[in-house]
Amino acid sequence: HARRYTACVPAAPSLPVDATLCPLCGQDNRCANEIERATGVKQEACWCTQVDFGADLLARVPPPARRLACICARCARGEAAA
């Protein structure tokens, strides 16, 4: 009777989330919070704090990036990346 190898194969390590990029299109999201964090220069409130993102749009964000990277204004408006 042959024995089979049944150990779990480890999942590929997930790449770190870049909070400055839109998790949907990969373009710069221009998040004021991330700009302030990177530059140390106080920013006005980010545009995204004034927008209601639909559940269907938020559901498209890959799980590793949820609540870590802002959707860009273009994707929020439903426009295709240039």
Number of C-alpha atoms within 10 A of each C-alpha: 3 4 5 6 6 6 6 6 6 6 6 6 6 7 7 8 14 15 19 22 19 23 25 20 16 13 16 16 23 19 23 19 17 19 16 13 12 10 9 9 10 11 14 9 11 15 12 18 8 8 10 8 13 9 8 8 14 15 10 11 18 10 11 13 17 15 11 13 20 26 29 23 17 15 17 17 10 10 9 8 10 6
